Amino acid sequence: MSAIPAEFSNVTAVTKANVYFEGKVVSHSILFADGSKKTLGLIYPGSYHFGTDKAERMEIVAGSCAVKLDGSEVTTNYVGGEFFDVPAKSGFDIAVSEGIAEYICSFID
């Protein structure tokens, strides 16, 4: 398993937040010199569904969540330091039962 980054250097931070589910999921985009993009976010307790256009890697920085990928019957629990991948043109259900889950979402080509 790869190490979850503690910080990113030489990036542009987009100040306008991405707000979903009435503020229960909030992220900010960061842009890299090579044109790639990641989002850094918080997920408050609740259950949410996200669709994907591009493939994504969701790295859990802190907290915990339960995830079920579209088309799967299996729900997997993730904690800080773990990640899951979501295929392009797909989606996933994510649930946080307590506390706040912090994440980094990387868009995979």
matplotlib code that plots the C-alpha trace (Angstrom):
import matplotlib.pyplot as plt

x = [0.0, 1.3, 1.7, -1.0, 0.7, 0.8, 1.1, 1.4, 4.0, 3.8, 0.1, -2.7, -5.6, -9.0, -10.7, -14.3, -15.5, -17.3, -20.3, -22.5, -25.4, -26.3, -22.7, -22.3, -19.5, -17.1, -13.9, -11.4, -9.6, -5.9, -4.2, -0.7, 1.8, 1.4, -2.3, -3.5, -6.1, -7.0, -9.7, -9.2, -12.4, -14.4, -17.4, -19.7, -21.9, -24.5, -24.8, -24.1, -23.9, -21.3, -21.1, -17.8, -16.9, -13.1, -11.6, -10.8, -8.6, -10.1, -7.4, -8.8, -6.6, -8.4, -11.6, -13.4, -16.1, -18.0, -18.0, -19.9, -18.9, -21.7, -22.4, -21.0, -22.9, -19.9, -19.4, -15.9, -14.7, -11.8, -9.8, -7.1, -4.2, -6.2, -7.6, -10.1, -10.4, -13.5, -13.8, -14.7, -18.4, -19.4, -20.1, -20.1, -22.0, -20.1, -21.2, -19.7, -21.2, -19.4, -16.8, -15.5, -13.8, -11.0, -10.0, -7.9, -9.5, -7.1, -8.5, -6.9, -6.4]
y = [0.0, 3.5, 6.1, 8.7, 12.1, 14.6, 17.6, 18.7, 21.3, 23.7, 23.4, 25.9, 25.6, 26.5, 28.6, 27.9, 24.7, 21.8, 21.4, 18.3, 16.9, 20.2, 20.7, 17.1, 16.5, 19.4, 19.4, 21.8, 21.2, 21.4, 21.7, 20.4, 21.9, 18.8, 19.5, 16.8, 17.5, 16.2, 17.1, 17.2, 16.8, 16.0, 13.6, 14.1, 11.3, 10.0, 7.9, 9.3, 8.1, 9.6, 8.9, 9.0, 10.2, 9.4, 6.6, 7.8, 6.7, 7.7, 7.8, 8.0, 10.3, 10.1, 8.6, 5.7, 4.9, 2.0, 1.8, -0.2, 0.1, 0.2, -3.3, -5.0, -6.6, -6.2, -3.3, -2.7, -0.7, 1.7, 3.7, 6.3, 5.1, 2.9, 3.6, 2.3, 2.7, 3.5, 2.6, 5.3, 5.8, 4.1, 5.2, 4.2, 4.5, 5.8, 5.9, 7.5, 6.4, 8.7, 11.5, 12.9, 11.0, 13.0, 12.1, 12.8, 12.0, 11.5, 11.4, 8.5, 8.7]
z = [0.0, -0.8, 1.9, 2.1, 1.4, 4.4, 2.1, -1.5, -2.7, -5.6, -6.3, -6.9, -4.5, -5.8, -3.1, -4.1, -2.3, -3.9, -1.6, -1.8, 0.2, 1.9, 3.2, 4.5, 2.0, 1.2, -0.9, -2.4, -5.7, -6.0, -9.4, -10.2, -12.7, -14.9, -15.3, -12.9, -10.3, -6.9, -4.4, -0.6, 1.4, 4.5, 4.7, 7.7, 9.1, 6.7, 3.5, 0.1, -3.5, -6.0, -9.7, -11.5, -15.0, -14.8, -12.7, -9.2, -6.3, -2.9, -0.2, 3.4, 5.3, 8.7, 10.1, 8.7, 6.1, 4.5, 0.7, -1.8, -5.5, -8.1, -9.3, -6.2, -3.3, -1.0, 1.5, 2.6, 5.6, 5.1, 7.7, 7.6, 5.6, 3.2, -0.3, -2.8, -6.6, -8.5, -12.2, -14.8, -15.7, -12.4, -8.9, -5.2, -2.0, 1.0, 4.6, 7.6, 10.9, 13.3, 13.3, 10.0, 7.2, 5.5, 2.0, -1.1, -4.4, -7.3, -10.9, -12.7, -16.5]

ax = plt.figure().add_subplot(projection="3d")
ax.plot(x, y, z, "-o")
ax.set_aspect("equal")
plt.show()
